[in-house]
């Protein structure tokens, strides 16, 4: 789910937000911490970042809105 209010807030910082959201869904795409923090608000979900496997939580990027949505991201190598 895309939050249209937050999407319009972050639009100036992305060349094409919709294309970027679709692109980072694939395993081989790099996404930095600043992008993850913005995307938590754009997709209206909290994002948990894990390193190497799902046992090592590296950070949580909370959505500014109240949400039950959660996305897990795992960085490997």
HELIX and SHEET records of a PDB file:
HELIX    1   1 UNK A    4  UNK A   10  1                                   7    
HELIX    2   2 UNK A   11  UNK A   13  5                                   3    
HELIX    3   3 UNK A   17  UNK A   23  1                                   7    
HELIX    4   4 UNK A   33  UNK A   42  1                                  10    
SHEET    1   A 3 UNK A  57  UNK A  61  0                                        
SHEET    2   A 3 UNK A  46  UNK A  51 -1                                        
SHEET    3   A 3 UNK A  70  UNK A  75  1                                        
END                                                                             
